[in-house]
Amino acid sequence: MTTETTIDTLSGESSFSAYVAKPASQPKAAIVVIQEIFGVNAGIRRKCDLLAEQGYLAVAPDLFWRLEPGIELDPDIEPEFQRALDLMGKFNQDQGIRDIEATIKWARTESGGRKVGAVGYCLGGRLAYMTAARTDVDASVGYYAVGIPDLLRESHAIAKPLMLHIPTADGFVSPEAQKAMHEGLDDHPKVTLHDYAGLDHGFATQFGKRRDEQGATLADSRTEAFFAEHLAQ
């Protein structure tokens, strides 16, 4: 079952919408799905639906609501891609993490106190890393996370498992940045990195020309096993 809900900010002074997909029976855990720069679009909603099919309560908060509520963009349409880049530049990531924290709180209550994970893509991959470092989330996964070297100083605060999927031909994450990620995180006891040789940014998107079927299937299988181990136990 899918629905829209409203989640209160941590301050309680405002609220924002979120897409929710519920499993057929009692959820085994909850997962916050963190959007790309394209908003809570059809691809992100489908990610939620697939997680619900695996038995999770899945929720995707509208993180761009302070800029404009309800943004949905298609990365394969150039003007919409450019608009997404503009929105990313205006987006306050620290506020975004607080909204993710509010969503984690909502999901924990809504699932009956079960564990809560997070999975994010692109900008959402970066936010998944920040969520691991700054909140009480139980496990996090980031796909093609951008700008992680700037956040390595926060790695000491990661207390719960984090997995990062890194395509080696990512046009938004240079080889130097990837090297810094490995040097900074390979020895971290809570962090697992997976490289995907020759794949580009967005390879695990649900829809569109960026998707690489083989790479997406491999990464998603690793994510499924990771959440089964750390959330559904």
N, C-alpha and C positions, 0 to 999 in steps of 0.2 A: 504494500500500500504506500502511496506517495501523497504528500501534502505539503503545504506551506505553513510555517509557524513564525511566531514573533518572539525574539529573545531580548531580554532586558540587558542593557549595558551594565558593567560592573558598578557604576555609580547609581544606576537605577533612574537616571534622568532622561534617558532616551531608550529606543529599542530599534532593532533591525530585523529584517526578514531572513529566513533560511529555508532551503529546500530539505525536506525530510523523506527518507525512504525507510520503511519499517519491514522487518522480516515477517514471515507468515506466522511464526510462533514467538515465544519469549526470546528477546535478543540475548546472545551469549556475551556481548559487549557492545560498545558504541564506538564509532569512528567519525571524527570530524574531517571532512573533505575540503581542502583549502584550494581555492580557485587559482587559475592562471591569471594573467593580466586581462583576460577576455570576459571576466565576470562569471556568474553562475549560469553558464550556457548549457546547451544540450549535451555537450561532452562531459561536463562536470556532473550534471544530473544523472547521466548514464553511469558514471563511476559510482554514484550513490546507490543506484538501482542494483548494480552488480554486487556491491557489498551487502545489501539487504538480502540478496539471493544466497549469500554465504552465511546468513544468520545474524548479521550485525544491524544495529540501528545506525543509519548513516545520515549525517547532517552537513549541509554545505551552506555556511553563512555568507550573506552578501557583504563582503568586506569593503566594497566601494560605495557603500550607502551614504557616507558623508560627502562624497563627490557628486554622486547621482545614483539614486536607488534603482535597482533592477537592470543594470547594464548587462547586455548579452551581445558579444561580438564574435565574428567569424575570422579566425586567423588566416584563412585562405583568401579573404577579400582585402586587398591592399589598403584602402582607406580605413577600414575597420582595424587592421593591424596597426596602422600608424596612430589611430586614436587610442588604442590600447597602450602603446608605448608612452603616449602623452599622459594617460591616466596613471601609469606606473610612476612617472616622475612626480606627480602631484600627491600620490598616496602616502599617508603617514604610517609607516610600518610599525612604530611603537604603539600607536592607537590600534592598529590591526591586530597585534598580538593580544591586546587587552580584550578585543572583541572575540578572538579565538578562545581566550581564557573564559570569557562569559559563556561561550558555546560549550566548552568542556564542562563547565558547571551545570548547564542545562542538560547536556547529554547524560551526565552521571546521575542526575535526578530522574530523568525520563526513562533511563534504562533500569531503574531500581537499584542504583548504587553499584552497578558493575563497572569494570575497567573501561577506560576511554583512551583510544589511540587517535593519531592524526596522520593524514597523508596529504601531501601537497605537490603541486606541479609548477615548474618555472618559478615565478615569484612565490607561489605557494610552497615550492620546495625550500626556498630560503626561509619562509615563515615557519615551515615545519622544523627546521633546524633551530630557529629562535624559540619556537614553542617547546622544544626539548630542553633548551637551556633556561627558559624563564617561567615555565608553568609546571604543574604537577601531573601532566599528561603521562600515561603509563607506557606508551611506546609510540615512536614517530617514524615516518618514511618520507623522504624527499626525492622527487624525480627531477633531474636536470636543474638542480638548485643554482641560482645565480648569486654571485657576490659572497660566497662563503669565506674566502680568505680574510675579508674584512671583519668576520665574526669569530675567527679562531680564538680570539682572546676570551670568548665566553665558553669555550669547550669544557673548562673545568667544572662548569655548573650543570653539565649533562649527566644526570643521575639515573636515567632510565634508557632502555635500548633505543638506538637511532640507526636507521639504515638509509644510505644515500646511493641512488642510481646515477652513474656518471657516464654519459655518452662521450667518447673520446674526440669526436669531430663536432662538438657543440660550438656553434657559431657565436654563442653568447658567453661561453666560459673557455678562456684561452688555455692552451697546454700549460702555461706557467701557473695559471690559477688551479688547474687540476693537480699539478705537481705540489702546490702549496697545500691543497686539501689532503693529499696523501701524507705529506710530511707532518702535517699538523694533527691528523686524526687516525692514521693507521695503528698507532699504539694505544689508542684510547680504548679502555676495556668495555665501554658501552656502545661503541660505534663500529658499524660494518659498512665498507665501501665496495660497490660492484662497478667495474668498468665494462662498457659496451663498445667494443672496437668498431670504429668507422661509422657509428651512428651519430645522428645530429639531434639538436634540441627538439623536443616535442615528439620523440619517437614512440611514446606510449599514449599519445592522445587517442581518444576513442574514435573520433571521426576526422576525416580530412586527409590531405596529401602528405602531412608530416609523419603519419604513422608508419612504423616498420613492424609488420606483423610478427616476425620471428623474435625481434628484440622486445616488443611489448609483451608477448606471451611469456618470455623468460623472466622479465622483470616483474610482471604481475604474479607469476607463480612464486617467486621469491618473497614478494610482499605478502601474499596469502599465507605462506608458511610462517613468516615472521609474526604476523598478527595472531595466527593460530597458537603459536608458542607463547607469546607474551601477553595476549589479551584474553584468550578463550580458555585458559587453564583454570 
